[in-house]
């Protein structure tokens, strides 16, 4: 309830800082997921090539 009121007013700098930090963590996590899935595709293709499938 208080958070809703704070965000409606504009929020405190601490709240904004926490939100920015959370957004940065989320961005890093999504980036890691994209990179790791790309590597998994490359490894799968290399295995298919090595096995001649």
N, C-alpha and C positions, 0 to 999 in steps of 0.2 A: 504494500500500500504506500509506504513512504517512498520506495524507489520509483513508483509510478508518478508520484507528485514531484519528486526531484527531477525526473526526466522530463516532465511536462514544463517545469520551470527552466530547465537547461542543465540541470545536474551539477554536482560538484566536480571540481577538478580531479578529486580522488576517484570518483565514479567513472569519469571519462578515461582516466589513466588505466583503470582496471579493465574497462571495455576495450581500449586500444591494445592492451597486453593480451587479452583473450583473443581478439581478432588476429593478432600477430601469431599466436600459437596455432590458431585454426588454419591460417594461411600456410604456416610451416608444415603442419600435418597434411594438408591437402597436397602441397608440393612434394612431400616425401612419398605420399601414396601414388602420385603420378609417375615419379621417377622410378619407384620400385616396380610398378606394373609395367613400365616400359622395359626395364631390365629383365623382367620375367618373360616378356615376349621375345626379347633378343635371345635369351638362354633357350627358350623352347624352339625357336627357329634353328639355332645352332645344333641342338640335339637332333632335330629332324634331319638336318643336313648331314650330320655325322653318321646317323643310323641309316641314311639313304631312303627314308620314308617319304 
